[in-house]
Amino acid sequence: MKWETCLGTIFRLERLERGLSRFQASKMAGVPNTTYCRIESGKGANPGFATVARIGHAFGIPLDTLAKEAGIIENEAKKS
């Protein structure tokens, strides 16, 4: 699975857990709704660092956690 798709899945699950609409999540993160929707759906999304950082911060997810969950960097636990 591509990392962009993984991020979208992570963000969707976090949004649903909080009972937010996509529009509410995009406003909370300070990113355009269309951008947020593309990232979450994985369609045509190639989000920049600042966008990913804003959304992650809005959901309280540290960047290193996002990178590990999306397979961008190797999880230390998987090395052992």
All heavy atoms as a GROMACS GRO file, in nm:
protein
  610
    1MET      N    1   0.084  -0.118   0.000
    1MET     CA    2   0.000   0.000   0.000
    1MET      C    3   0.088   0.124   0.000
    1MET      O    4   0.187   0.130   0.072
    1MET     CB    5  -0.091  -0.001   0.123
    1MET     CG    6  -0.190   0.113   0.126
    1MET     SD    7  -0.299   0.117   0.272
    1MET     CE    8  -0.382  -0.038   0.263
    2LYS      N    9   0.053   0.222  -0.079
    2LYS     CA   10   0.130   0.345  -0.087
    2LYS      C   11   0.116   0.424   0.043
    2LYS      O   12   0.012   0.419   0.109
    2LYS     CB   13   0.081   0.432  -0.204
    2LYS     CG   14   0.109   0.371  -0.338
    2LYS     CD   15   0.059   0.450  -0.458
    2LYS     CE   16   0.013   0.589  -0.431
    2LYS     NZ   17  -0.028   0.662  -0.548
    3TRP      N   18   0.220   0.498   0.078
    3TRP     CA   19   0.218   0.573   0.203
    3TRP      C   20   0.105   0.676   0.206
    3TRP      O   21   0.047   0.701   0.311
    3TRP     CB   22   0.353   0.636   0.233
    3TRP     CG   23   0.396   0.745   0.139
    3TRP    CD1   24   0.472   0.731   0.026
    3TRP    CD2   25   0.368   0.884   0.149
    3TRP    NE1   26   0.492   0.852  -0.035
    3TRP    CE2   27   0.429   0.948   0.038
    3TRP    CE3   28   0.296   0.962   0.239
    3TRP    CZ2   29   0.420   1.086   0.017
    3TRP    CZ3   30   0.288   1.099   0.217
    3TRP    CH2   31   0.350   1.159   0.108
    4GLU      N   32   0.072   0.734   0.090
    4GLU     CA   33  -0.035   0.833   0.086
    4GLU      C   34  -0.169   0.770   0.124
    4GLU      O   35  -0.250   0.830   0.195
    4GLU     CB   36  -0.048   0.897  -0.054
    4GLU     CG   37   0.073   0.973  -0.099
    4GLU     CD   38   0.165   0.889  -0.188
    4GLU    OE1   39   0.169   0.765  -0.173
    4GLU    OE2   40   0.234   0.948  -0.271
    5THR      N   41  -0.190   0.648   0.078
    5THR     CA   42  -0.313   0.576   0.109
    5THR      C   43  -0.316   0.541   0.258
    5THR      O   44  -0.422   0.552   0.322
    5THR     CB   45  -0.325   0.448   0.024
    5THR    OG1   46  -0.315   0.486  -0.114
    5THR    CG2   47  -0.455   0.375   0.048
    6CYS      N   48  -0.202   0.503   0.313
    6CYS     CA   49  -0.194   0.472   0.456
    6CYS      C   50  -0.228   0.594   0.541
    6CYS      O   51  -0.303   0.584   0.638
    6CYS     CB   52  -0.056   0.421   0.493
    6CYS     SG   53  -0.017   0.259   0.427
    7LEU      N   54  -0.173   0.710   0.503
    7LEU     CA   55  -0.204   0.832   0.577
    7LEU      C   56  -0.353   0.863   0.571
    7LEU      O   57  -0.413   0.900   0.672
    7LEU     CB   58  -0.125   0.951   0.522
    7LEU     CG   59   0.022   0.958   0.556
    7LEU    CD1   60   0.088   1.075   0.486
    7LEU    CD2   61   0.043   0.968   0.707
    8GLY      N   62  -0.411   0.847   0.454
    8GLY     CA   63  -0.554   0.872   0.440
    8GLY      C   64  -0.637   0.783   0.531
    8GLY      O   65  -0.732   0.829   0.593
    9THR      N   66  -0.597   0.658   0.540
    9THR     CA   67  -0.667   0.563   0.628
    9THR      C   68  -0.652   0.604   0.774
    9THR      O   69  -0.749   0.602   0.851
    9THR     CB   70  -0.615   0.420   0.606
    9THR    OG1   71  -0.637   0.384   0.470
    9THR    CG2   72  -0.683   0.321   0.698
   10ILE      N   73  -0.531   0.641   0.813
   10ILE     CA   74  -0.506   0.686   0.951
   10ILE      C   75  -0.593   0.806   0.984
   10ILE      O   76  -0.659   0.811   1.087
   10ILE     CB   77  -0.357   0.718   0.970
   10ILE    CG1   78  -0.272   0.592   0.960
   10ILE    CG2   79  -0.333   0.789   1.105
   10ILE    CD1   80  -0.123   0.617   0.942
   11PHE      N   81  -0.593   0.904   0.894
   11PHE     CA   82  -0.671   1.025   0.919
   11PHE      C   83  -0.821   0.996   0.922
   11PHE      O   84  -0.894   1.052   1.005
   11PHE     CB   85  -0.639   1.133   0.815
   11PHE     CG   86  -0.498   1.187   0.825
   11PHE    CD1   87  -0.434   1.235   0.712
   11PHE    CD2   88  -0.430   1.191   0.945
   11PHE    CE1   89  -0.306   1.286   0.719
   11PHE    CE2   90  -0.301   1.241   0.953
   11PHE     CZ   91  -0.239   1.289   0.840
   12ARG      N   92  -0.869   0.909   0.834
   12ARG     CA   93  -1.011   0.875   0.833
   12ARG      C   94  -1.052   0.809   0.964
   12ARG      O   95  -1.155   0.844   1.024
   12ARG     CB   96  -1.045   0.783   0.715
   12ARG     CG   97  -1.196   0.754   0.707
   12ARG     CD   98  -1.234   0.665   0.590
   12ARG     NE   99  -1.191   0.529   0.613
   12ARG     CZ  100  -1.090   0.467   0.551
   12ARG    NH1  101  -1.021   0.528   0.459
   12ARG    NH2  102  -1.058   0.344   0.580
   13LEU      N  103  -0.972   0.714   1.011
   13LEU     CA  104  -1.005   0.646   1.137
   13LEU      C  105  -1.005   0.743   1.254
   13LEU      O  106  -1.093   0.736   1.341
   13LEU     CB  107  -0.907   0.532   1.161
   13LEU     CG  108  -0.918   0.414   1.064
   13LEU    CD1  109  -0.805   0.314   1.088
   13LEU    CD2  110  -1.053   0.347   1.074
   14GLU      N  111  -0.908   0.833   1.258
   14GLU     CA  112  -0.903   0.934   1.365
   14GLU      C  113  -1.025   1.026   1.359
   14GLU      O  114  -1.084   1.058   1.461
   14GLU     CB  115  -0.774   1.016   1.355
   14GLU     CG  116  -0.649   0.940   1.390
   14GLU     CD  117  -0.642   0.899   1.537
   14GLU    OE1  118  -0.695   0.971   1.624
   14GLU    OE2  119  -0.582   0.794   1.564
   15ARG      N  120  -1.061   1.067   1.238
   15ARG     CA  121  -1.176   1.156   1.221
   15ARG      C  122  -1.305   1.087   1.266
   15ARG      O  123  -1.384   1.146   1.341
   15ARG     CB  124  -1.188   1.197   1.074
   15ARG     CG  125  -1.312   1.280   1.044
   15ARG     CD  126  -1.322   1.314   0.898
   15ARG     NE  127  -1.337   1.201   0.808
   15ARG     CZ  128  -1.452   1.136   0.785
   15ARG    NH1  129  -1.562   1.172   0.848
   15ARG    NH2  130  -1.457   1.036   0.699
   16LEU      N  131  -1.324   0.964   1.223
   16LEU     CA  132  -1.445   0.890   1.261
   16LEU      C  133  -1.452   0.864   1.410
   16LEU      O  134  -1.560   0.871   1.470
   16LEU     CB  135  -1.453   0.759   1.182
   16LEU     CG  136  -1.474   0.774   1.031
   16LEU    CD1  137  -1.463   0.638   0.963
   16LEU    CD2  138  -1.606   0.842   1.001
   17GLU      N  139  -1.338   0.837   1.470
   17GLU     CA  140  -1.333   0.814   1.615
   17GLU      C  141  -1.381   0.937   1.691
   17GLU      O  142  -1.442   0.926   1.797
   17GLU     CB  143  -1.191   0.778   1.657
   17GLU     CG  144  -1.178   0.737   1.802
   17GLU     CD  145  -1.038   0.690   1.834
   17GLU    OE1  146  -0.995   0.589   1.774
   17GLU    OE2  147  -0.973   0.753   1.918
   18ARG      N  148  -1.355   1.054   1.634
   18ARG     CA  149  -1.395   1.180   1.699
   18ARG      C  150  -1.534   1.227   1.656
   18ARG      O  151  -1.584   1.328   1.704
   18ARG     CB  152  -1.293   1.288   1.666
   18ARG     CG  153  -1.161   1.266   1.737
   18ARG     CD  154  -1.052   1.353   1.676
   18ARG     NE  155  -0.928   1.348   1.751
   18ARG     CZ  156  -0.844   1.245   1.756
   18ARG    NH1  157  -0.871   1.136   1.689
   18ARG    NH2  158  -0.734   1.250   1.826
   19GLY      N  159  -1.596   1.154   1.564
   19GLY     CA  160  -1.730   1.190   1.519
   19GLY      C  161  -1.734   1.317   1.436
   19GLY      O  162  -1.832   1.390   1.438
   20LEU      N  163  -1.626   1.343   1.361
   20LEU     CA  164  -1.617   1.464   1.279
   20LEU      C  165  -1.650   1.435   1.134
   20LEU      O  166  -1.626   1.326   1.084
   20LEU     CB  167  -1.474   1.520   1.285
   20LEU     CG  168  -1.420   1.562   1.421
   20LEU    CD1  169  -1.272   1.595   1.410
   20LEU    CD2  170  -1.497   1.681   1.473
   21SER      N  171  -1.702   1.536   1.067
   21SER     CA  172  -1.718   1.528   0.923
   21SER      C  173  -1.582   1.561   0.859
   21SER      O  174  -1.492   1.612   0.926
   21SER     CB  175  -1.822   1.630   0.875
   21SER     OG  176  -1.773   1.762   0.891
   22ARG      N  177  -1.570   1.533   0.731
   22ARG     CA  178  -1.447   1.570   0.661
   22ARG      C  179  -1.427   1.721   0.665
   22ARG      O  180  -1.315   1.770   0.681
   22ARG     CB  181  -1.450   1.521   0.517
   22ARG     CG  182  -1.431   1.373   0.503
   22ARG     CD  183  -1.436   1.331   0.359
   22ARG     NE  184  -1.396   1.193   0.343
   22ARG     CZ  185  -1.384   1.133   0.227
   22ARG    NH1  186  -1.408   1.198   0.115
   22ARG    NH2  187  -1.347   1.007   0.220
   23PHE      N  188  -1.536   1.795   0.649
   23PHE     CA  189  -1.528   1.941   0.652
   23PHE      C  190  -1.477   1.989   0.788
   23PHE      O  191  -1.389   2.075   0.796
   23PHE     CB  192  -1.665   2.002   0.621
   23PHE     CG  193  -1.664   2.152   0.620
   23PHE    CD1  194  -1.613   2.222   0.512
   23PHE    CD2  195  -1.714   2.223   0.728
   23PHE    CE1  196  -1.611   2.360   0.511
   23PHE    CE2  197  -1.714   2.361   0.728
   23PHE     CZ  198  -1.661   2.430   0.619
   24GLN      N  199  -1.531   1.934   0.896
   24GLN     CA  200  -1.488   1.973   1.030
   24GLN      C  201  -1.340   1.941   1.052
   24GLN      O  202  -1.267   2.021   1.110
   24GLN     CB  203  -1.572   1.902   1.136
   24GLN     CG  204  -1.715   1.951   1.143
   24GLN     CD  205  -1.801   1.863   1.231
   24GLN    OE1  206  -1.792   1.739   1.226
   24GLN    NE2  207  -1.886   1.925   1.312
   25ALA      N  208  -1.297   1.824   1.006
   25ALA     CA  209  -1.157   1.785   1.022
   25ALA      C  210  -1.065   1.879   0.944
   25ALA      O  211  -0.959   1.919   0.994
   25ALA     CB  212  -1.136   1.641   0.976
   26SER      N  213  -1.106   1.915   0.823
   26SER     CA  214  -1.022   2.005   0.743
   26SER      C  215  -1.010   2.141   0.808
   26SER      O  216  -0.902   2.201   0.811
   26SER     CB  217  -1.076   2.017   0.600
   26SER     OG  218  -1.197   2.090   0.597
   27LYS      N  219  -1.119   2.192   0.863
   27LYS     CA  220  -1.116   2.322   0.932
   27LYS      C  221  -1.031   2.315   1.057
   27LYS      O  222  -0.955   2.407   1.087
   27LYS     CB  223  -1.258   2.369   0.965
   27LYS     CG  224  -1.339   2.403   0.844
   27LYS     CD  225  -1.273   2.512   0.762
   27LYS     CE  226  -1.345   2.534   0.631
   27LYS     NZ  227  -1.266   2.609   0.535
   28MET      N  228  -1.044   2.206   1.131
   28MET     CA  229  -0.966   2.187   1.253
   28MET      C  230  -0.816   2.187   1.221
   28MET      O  231  -0.735   2.241   1.297
   28MET     CB  232  -1.007   2.054   1.318
   28MET     CG  233  -0.943   2.025   1.451
   28MET     SD  234  -1.010   1.876   1.527
   28MET     CE  235  -0.930   1.748   1.432
   29ALA      N  236  -0.780   2.128   1.106
   29ALA     CA  237  -0.640   2.118   1.067
   29ALA      C  238  -0.590   2.243   0.993
   29ALA      O  239  -0.470   2.260   0.974
   29ALA     CB  240  -0.619   1.995   0.979
   30GLY      N  241  -0.683   2.325   0.947
   30GLY     CA  242  -0.642   2.445   0.874
   30GLY      C  243  -0.597   2.417   0.732
   30GLY      O  244  -0.509   2.485   0.680
   31VAL      N  245  -0.657   2.314   0.670
   31VAL     CA  246  -0.626   2.282   0.530
   31VAL      C  247  -0.756   2.288   0.449
   31VAL      O  248  -0.864   2.268   0.504
   31VAL     CB  249  -0.559   2.143   0.514
   31VAL    CG1  250  -0.428   2.136   0.592
   31VAL    CG2  251  -0.650   2.031   0.560
   32PRO      N  252  -0.746   2.316   0.320
   32PRO     CA  253  -0.867   2.319   0.238
   32PRO      C  254  -0.941   2.185   0.242
   32PRO      O  255  -0.878   2.078   0.244
   32PRO     CB  256  -0.815   2.348   0.097
   32PRO     CG  257  -0.683   2.414   0.118
   32PRO     CD  258  -0.626   2.351   0.242
   33ASN      N  259  -1.073   2.192   0.242
   33ASN     CA  260  -1.154   2.071   0.247
   33ASN      C  261  -1.122   1.977   0.131
   33ASN      O  262  -1.114   1.855   0.150
   33ASN     CB  263  -1.302   2.107   0.249
   33ASN     CG  264  -1.390   1.986   0.272
   33ASN    OD1  265  -1.368   1.910   0.364
   33ASN    ND2  266  -1.490   1.970   0.189
   34THR      N  267  -1.104   2.032   0.011
   34THR     CA  268  -1.075   1.946  -0.105
   34THR      C  269  -0.943   1.872  -0.085
   34THR      O  270  -0.931   1.755  -0.121
   34THR     CB  271  -1.071   2.027  -0.236
   34THR    OG1  272  -0.979   2.135  -0.221
   34THR    CG2  273  -1.208   2.079  -0.272
   35THR      N  274  -0.845   1.939  -0.027
   35THR     CA  275  -0.716   1.875  -0.001
   35THR      C  276  -0.732   1.763   0.100
   35THR      O  277  -0.683   1.652   0.080
   35THR     CB  278  -0.614   1.978   0.051
   35THR    OG1  279  -0.596   2.080  -0.048
   35THR    CG2  280  -0.480   1.914   0.085
   36TYR      N  281  -0.804   1.791   0.208
   36TYR     CA  282  -0.825   1.689   0.310
   36TYR      C  283  -0.897   1.568   0.251
   36TYR      O  284  -0.857   1.454   0.275
   36TYR     CB  285  -0.905   1.745   0.430
   36TYR     CG  286  -0.924   1.640   0.535
   36TYR    CD1  287  -0.826   1.619   0.630
   36TYR    CD2  288  -1.036   1.557   0.535
   36TYR    CE1  289  -0.841   1.517   0.724
   36TYR    CE2  290  -1.051   1.457   0.627
   36TYR     CZ  291  -0.953   1.437   0.722
   36TYR     OH  292  -0.966   1.335   0.814
   37CYS      N  293  -1.002   1.594   0.173
   37CYS     CA  294  -1.079   1.484   0.114
   37CYS      C  295  -0.993   1.398   0.020
   37CYS      O  296  -1.005   1.275   0.020
   37CYS     CB  297  -1.201   1.537   0.040
   37CYS     SG  298  -1.327   1.604   0.150
   38ARG      N  299  -0.908   1.461  -0.057
   38ARG     CA  300  -0.818   1.386  -0.147
   38ARG      C  301  -0.721   1.299  -0.068
   38ARG      O  302  -0.695   1.185  -0.105
   38ARG     CB  303  -0.741   1.482  -0.237
   38ARG     CG  304  -0.823   1.538  -0.348
   38ARG     CD  305  -0.736   1.620  -0.442
   38ARG     NE  306  -0.821   1.697  -0.532
   38ARG     CZ  307  -0.807   1.826  -0.556
   38ARG    NH1  308  -0.709   1.893  -0.500
   38ARG    NH2  309  -0.889   1.888  -0.637
   39ILE      N  310  -0.666   1.354   0.039
   39ILE     CA  311  -0.573   1.276   0.121
   39ILE      C  312  -0.645   1.157   0.183
   39ILE      O  313  -0.596   1.044   0.178
   39ILE     CB  314  -0.509   1.364   0.230
   39ILE    CG1  315  -0.418   1.469   0.166
   39ILE    CG2  316  -0.432   1.279   0.331
   39ILE    CD1  317  -0.373   1.577   0.262
   40GLU      N  318  -0.760   1.183   0.241
   40GLU     CA  319  -0.832   1.076   0.308
   40GLU      C  320  -0.876   0.967   0.211
   40GLU      O  321  -0.873   0.849   0.244
   40GLU     CB  322  -0.953   1.133   0.382
   40GLU     CG  323  -1.013   1.033   0.477
   40GLU     CD  324  -1.125   1.088   0.560
   40GLU    OE1  325  -1.098   1.169   0.652
   40GLU    OE2  326  -1.240   1.049   0.534
   41SER      N  327  -0.916   1.005   0.092
   41SER     CA  328  -0.962   0.906  -0.005
   41SER      C  329  -0.847   0.840  -0.080
   41SER      O  330  -0.865   0.736  -0.142
   41SER     CB  331  -1.057   0.971  -0.106
   41SER     OG  332  -0.986   1.059  -0.190
   42GLY      N  333  -0.729   0.902  -0.077
   42GLY     CA  334  -0.613   0.847  -0.146
   42GLY      C  335  -0.617   0.870  -0.296
   42GLY      O  336  -0.536   0.813  -0.370
   43LYS      N  337  -0.708   0.953  -0.342
   43LYS     CA  338  -0.722   0.978  -0.486
   43LYS      C  339  -0.653   1.108  -0.525
   43LYS      O  340  -0.696   1.215  -0.485
   43LYS     CB  341  -0.870   0.984  -0.524
   43LYS     CG  342  -0.940   0.853  -0.501
   43LYS     CD  343  -1.086   0.862  -0.537
   43LYS     CE  344  -1.153   0.727  -0.510
   43LYS     NZ  345  -1.296   0.733  -0.530
   44GLY      N  346  -0.548   1.096  -0.603
   44GLY     CA  347  -0.478   1.214  -0.652
   44GLY      C  348  -0.407   1.292  -0.543
   44GLY      O  349  -0.378   1.409  -0.560
   45ALA      N  350  -0.382   1.228  -0.432
   45ALA     CA  351  -0.320   1.297  -0.320
   45ALA      C  352  -0.170   1.270  -0.316
   45ALA      O  353  -0.126   1.157  -0.324
   45ALA     CB  354  -0.383   1.254  -0.189
   46ASN      N  355  -0.094   1.375  -0.307
   46ASN     CA  356   0.049   1.367  -0.280
   46ASN      C  357   0.078   1.483  -0.185
   46ASN      O  358   0.133   1.584  -0.225
   46ASN     CB  359   0.130   1.380  -0.410
   46ASN     CG  360   0.277   1.355  -0.386
   46ASN    OD1  361   0.317   1.308  -0.280
   46ASN    ND2  362   0.358   1.388  -0.483
   47PRO      N  363   0.036   1.466  -0.059
   47PRO     CA  364   0.040   1.578   0.034
   47PRO      C  365   0.182   1.621   0.069
   47PRO      O  366   0.272   1.539   0.081
   47PRO     CB  367  -0.031   1.524   0.158
   47PRO     CG  368  -0.013   1.377   0.150
   47PRO     CD  369  -0.012   1.344   0.004
   48GLY      N  370   0.198   1.750   0.085
   48GLY     CA  371   0.326   1.806   0.128
   48GLY      C  372   0.344   1.789   0.278
   48GLY      O  373   0.250   1.758   0.352
   49PHE      N  374   0.467   1.812   0.320
   49PHE     CA  375   0.502   1.796   0.461
   49PHE      C  376   0.414   1.882   0.552
   49PHE      O  377   0.362   1.835   0.652
   49PHE     CB  378   0.650   1.831   0.482
   49PHE     CG  379   0.692   1.828   0.625
   49PHE    CD1  380   0.720   1.707   0.688
   49PHE    CD2  381   0.701   1.945   0.699
   49PHE    CE1  382   0.757   1.703   0.822
   49PHE    CE2  383   0.738   1.942   0.832
   49PHE     CZ  384   0.766   1.822   0.894
   50ALA      N  385   0.398   2.010   0.515
   50ALA     CA  386   0.322   2.101   0.601
   50ALA      C  387   0.177   2.056   0.616
   50ALA      O  388   0.120   2.064   0.725
   50ALA     CB  389   0.328   2.243   0.545
   51THR      N  390   0.119   2.006   0.510
   51THR     CA  391  -0.019   1.960   0.515
   51THR      C  392  -0.033   1.839   0.606
   51THR      O  393  -0.122   1.833   0.692
   51THR     CB  394  -0.069   1.926   0.373
   51THR    OG1  395  -0.058   2.043   0.292
   51THR    CG2  396  -0.214   1.880   0.375
   52VAL      N  397   0.057   1.743   0.589
   52VAL     CA  398   0.055   1.624   0.675
   52VAL      C  399   0.078   1.663   0.821
   52VAL      O  400   0.010   1.614   0.911
   52VAL     CB  401   0.160   1.521   0.628
   52VAL    CG1  402   0.173   1.406   0.728
   52VAL    CG2  403   0.124   1.468   0.490
   53ALA      N  404   0.170   1.755   0.844
   53ALA     CA  405   0.200   1.800   0.980
   53ALA      C  406   0.079   1.868   1.043
   53ALA      O  407   0.048   1.844   1.160
   53ALA     CB  408   0.319   1.894   0.979
   54ARG      N  409   0.009   1.950   0.966
   54ARG     CA  410  -0.109   2.020   1.019
   54ARG      C  411  -0.219   1.922   1.058
   54ARG      O  412  -0.281   1.934   1.164
   54ARG     CB  413  -0.164   2.119   0.916
   54ARG     CG  414  -0.085   2.245   0.905
   54ARG     CD  415  -0.154   2.342   0.809
   54ARG     NE  416  -0.068   2.455   0.786
   54ARG     CZ  417  -0.015   2.487   0.669
   54ARG    NH1  418  -0.043   2.415   0.561
   54ARG    NH2  419   0.064   2.591   0.656
   55ILE      N  420  -0.245   1.826   0.971
   55ILE     CA  421  -0.351   1.729   1.000
   55ILE      C  422  -0.311   1.640   1.117
   55ILE      O  423  -0.391   1.616   1.209
   55ILE     CB  424  -0.385   1.644   0.875
   55ILE    CG1  425  -0.437   1.735   0.763
   55ILE    CG2  426  -0.488   1.537   0.910
   55ILE    CD1  427  -0.451   1.666   0.628
   56GLY      N  428  -0.188   1.593   1.116
   56GLY     CA  429  -0.141   1.511   1.228
   56GLY      C  430  -0.150   1.585   1.360
   56GLY      O  431  -0.195   1.530   1.461
   57HIS      N  432  -0.108   1.711   1.360
   57HIS     CA  433  -0.113   1.792   1.481
   57HIS      C  434  -0.258   1.810   1.529
   57HIS      O  435  -0.285   1.801   1.648
   57HIS     CB  436  -0.048   1.928   1.457
   57HIS     CG  437  -0.052   2.018   1.576
   57HIS    ND1  438   0.029   1.998   1.686
   57HIS    CD2  439  -0.128   2.126   1.602
   57HIS    CE1  440   0.003   2.092   1.775
   57HIS    NE2  441  -0.092   2.171   1.726
   58ALA      N  442  -0.349   1.836   1.435
   58ALA     CA  443  -0.490   1.853   1.470
   58ALA      C  444  -0.546   1.729   1.540
   58ALA      O  445  -0.631   1.741   1.629
   58ALA     CB  446  -0.571   1.887   1.346
   59PHE      N  447  -0.500   1.612   1.499
   59PHE     CA  448  -0.546   1.487   1.559
   59PHE      C  449  -0.458   1.442   1.676
   59PHE      O  450  -0.483   1.339   1.736
   59PHE     CB  451  -0.551   1.376   1.454
   59PHE     CG  452  -0.664   1.389   1.356
   59PHE    CD1  453  -0.642   1.373   1.221
   59PHE    CD2  454  -0.793   1.415   1.398
   59PHE    CE1  455  -0.746   1.383   1.130
   59PHE    CE2  456  -0.898   1.424   1.308
   59PHE     CZ  457  -0.875   1.409   1.173
   60GLY      N  458  -0.352   1.518   1.704
   60GLY     CA  459  -0.264   1.482   1.814
   60GLY      C  460  -0.173   1.364   1.783
   60GLY      O  461  -0.133   1.291   1.873
   61ILE      N  462  -0.140   1.346   1.656
   61ILE     CA  463  -0.054   1.235   1.614
   61ILE      C  464   0.085   1.290   1.581
   61ILE      O  465   0.099   1.369   1.488
   61ILE     CB  466  -0.110   1.163   1.490
   61ILE    CG1  467  -0.256   1.122   1.510
   61ILE    CG2  468  -0.024   1.041   1.456
   61ILE    CD1  469  -0.322   1.073   1.383
   62PRO      N  470   0.187   1.248   1.654
   62PRO     CA  471   0.324   1.294   1.624
   62PRO      C  472   0.368   1.251   1.484
   62PRO      O  473   0.327   1.144   1.435
   62PRO     CB  474   0.409   1.227   1.731
   62PRO     CG  475   0.314   1.188   1.840
   62PRO     CD  476   0.183   1.161   1.772
   63LEU      N  477   0.450   1.331   1.421
   63LEU     CA  478   0.497   1.300   1.285
   63LEU      C  479   0.570   1.167   1.277
   63LEU      O  480   0.553   1.094   1.179
   63LEU     CB  481   0.586   1.413   1.233
   63LEU     CG  482   0.514   1.541   1.196
   63LEU    CD1  483   0.614   1.649   1.161
   63LEU    CD2  484   0.419   1.517   1.081
   64ASP      N  485   0.649   1.133   1.377
   64ASP     CA  486   0.721   1.005   1.370
   64ASP      C  487   0.624   0.888   1.376
   64ASP      O  488   0.644   0.787   1.309
   64ASP     CB  489   0.829   0.994   1.478
   64ASP     CG  490   0.776   0.994   1.619
   64ASP    OD1  491   0.672   1.060   1.645
   64ASP    OD2  492   0.839   0.932   1.706
   65THR      N  493   0.515   0.903   1.449
   65THR     CA  494   0.413   0.798   1.453
   65THR      C  495   0.346   0.783   1.317
   65THR      O  496   0.327   0.672   1.268
   65THR     CB  497   0.308   0.829   1.562
   65THR    OG1  498   0.373   0.837   1.688
   65THR    CG2  499   0.199   0.722   1.566
   66LEU      N  500   0.311   0.896   1.255
   66LEU     CA  501   0.252   0.891   1.121
   66LEU      C  502   0.347   0.823   1.022
   66LEU      O  503   0.305   0.739   0.943
   66LEU     CB  504   0.220   1.032   1.070
   66LEU     CG  505   0.098   1.100   1.127
   66LEU    CD1  506   0.088   1.243   1.077
   66LEU    CD2  507  -0.028   1.023   1.089
   67ALA      N  508   0.474   0.860   1.028
   67ALA     CA  509   0.573   0.804   0.935
   67ALA      C  510   0.588   0.653   0.954
   67ALA      O  511   0.597   0.578   0.857
   67ALA     CB  512   0.707   0.874   0.951
   68LYS      N  513   0.587   0.609   1.078
   68LYS     CA  514   0.598   0.465   1.106
   68LYS      C  515   0.473   0.390   1.060
   68LYS      O  516   0.482   0.285   0.996
   68LYS     CB  517   0.623   0.441   1.254
   68LYS     CG  518   0.761   0.482   1.299
   68LYS     CD  519   0.776   0.472   1.449
   68LYS     CE  520   0.910   0.527   1.493
   68LYS     NZ  521   0.920   0.538   1.639
   69GLU      N  522   0.356   0.444   1.094
   69GLU     CA  523   0.231   0.378   1.058
   69GLU      C  524   0.211   0.371   0.907
   69GLU      O  525   0.152   0.277   0.855
   69GLU     CB  526   0.112   0.450   1.122
   69GLU     CG  527   0.108   0.438   1.273
   69GLU     CD  528   0.086   0.296   1.320
   69GLU    OE1  529   0.005   0.223   1.259
   69GLU    OE2  530   0.149   0.256   1.419
   70ALA      N  531   0.260   0.473   0.836
   70ALA     CA  532   0.246   0.477   0.690
   70ALA      C  533   0.358   0.401   0.619
   70ALA      O  534   0.357   0.389   0.497
   70ALA     CB  535   0.242   0.621   0.641
   71GLY      N  536   0.453   0.349   0.696
   71GLY     CA  537   0.562   0.271   0.636
   71GLY      C  538   0.670   0.356   0.572
   71GLY      O  539   0.750   0.306   0.492
   72ILE      N  540   0.675   0.484   0.606
   72ILE     CA  541   0.777   0.573   0.551
   72ILE      C  542   0.911   0.547   0.617
   72ILE      O  543   1.015   0.547   0.552
   72ILE     CB  544   0.735   0.721   0.566
   72ILE    CG1  545   0.606   0.746   0.488
   72ILE    CG2  546   0.845   0.815   0.522
   72ILE    CD1  547   0.538   0.878   0.519
   73ILE      N  548   0.908   0.524   0.748
   73ILE     CA  549   1.027   0.485   0.822
   73ILE      C  550   0.998   0.354   0.893
   73ILE      O  551   0.883   0.322   0.923
   73ILE     CB  552   1.076   0.593   0.922
   73ILE    CG1  553   0.968   0.626   1.025
   73ILE    CG2  554   1.119   0.719   0.847
   73ILE    CD1  555   1.013   0.721   1.133
   74GLU      N  556   1.103   0.280   0.919
   74GLU     CA  557   1.086   0.148   0.980
   74GLU      C  558   1.056   0.162   1.128
   74GLU      O  559   1.119   0.240   1.199
   74GLU     CB  560   1.212   0.065   0.961
   74GLU     CG  561   1.194  -0.079   0.998
   74GLU     CD  562   1.312  -0.165   0.957
   74GLU    OE1  563   1.386  -0.126   0.866
   74GLU    OE2  564   1.330  -0.270   1.018
   75ASN      N  565   0.961   0.086   1.172
   75ASN     CA  566   0.925   0.081   1.313
   75ASN      C  567   1.032   0.002   1.387
   75ASN      O  568   1.066  -0.109   1.348
   75ASN     CB  569   0.788   0.016   1.329
   75ASN     CG  570   0.732   0.029   1.467
   75ASN    OD1  571   0.804   0.044   1.564
   75ASN    ND2  572   0.601   0.024   1.477
   76GLU      N  573   1.085   0.058   1.495
   76GLU     CA  574   1.191  -0.007   1.572
   76GLU      C  575   1.148  -0.145   1.622
   76GLU      O  576   1.228  -0.237   1.626
   76GLU     CB  577   1.233   0.081   1.691
   76GLU     CG  578   1.303   0.209   1.650
   76GLU     CD  579   1.436   0.183   1.581
   76GLU    OE1  580   1.512   0.094   1.623
   76GLU    OE2  581   1.464   0.253   1.483
   77ALA      N  582   1.023  -0.161   1.658
   77ALA     CA  583   0.975  -0.289   1.709
   77ALA      C  584   0.981  -0.398   1.603
   77ALA      O  585   1.000  -0.515   1.633
   77ALA     CB  586   0.832  -0.275   1.760
   78LYS      N  587   0.969  -0.361   1.476
   78LYS     CA  588   0.972  -0.458   1.368
   78LYS      C  589   1.114  -0.503   1.337
   78LYS      O  590   1.134  -0.605   1.274
   78LYS     CB  591   0.907  -0.401   1.243
   78LYS     CG  592   0.758  -0.382   1.256
   78LYS     CD  593   0.699  -0.328   1.129
   78LYS     CE  594   0.551  -0.303   1.144
   78LYS     NZ  595   0.494  -0.245   1.022
   79LYS      N  596   1.215  -0.424   1.378
   79LYS     CA  597   1.355  -0.459   1.351
   79LYS      C  598   1.400  -0.580   1.431
   79LYS      O  599   1.482  -0.657   1.388
   79LYS     CB  600   1.446  -0.340   1.383
   79LYS     CG  601   1.442  -0.231   1.282
   79LYS     CD  602   1.545  -0.126   1.319
   79LYS     CE  603   1.550  -0.014   1.220
   79LYS     NZ  604   1.649   0.087   1.259
   80SER      N  605   1.347  -0.592   1.552
   80SER     CA  606   1.392  -0.700   1.643
   80SER      C  607   1.344  -0.835   1.601
   80SER      O  608   1.246  -0.858   1.546
   80SER     CB  609   1.342  -0.672   1.786
   80SER     OG  610   1.381  -0.544   1.826
   0.00000   0.00000   0.00000
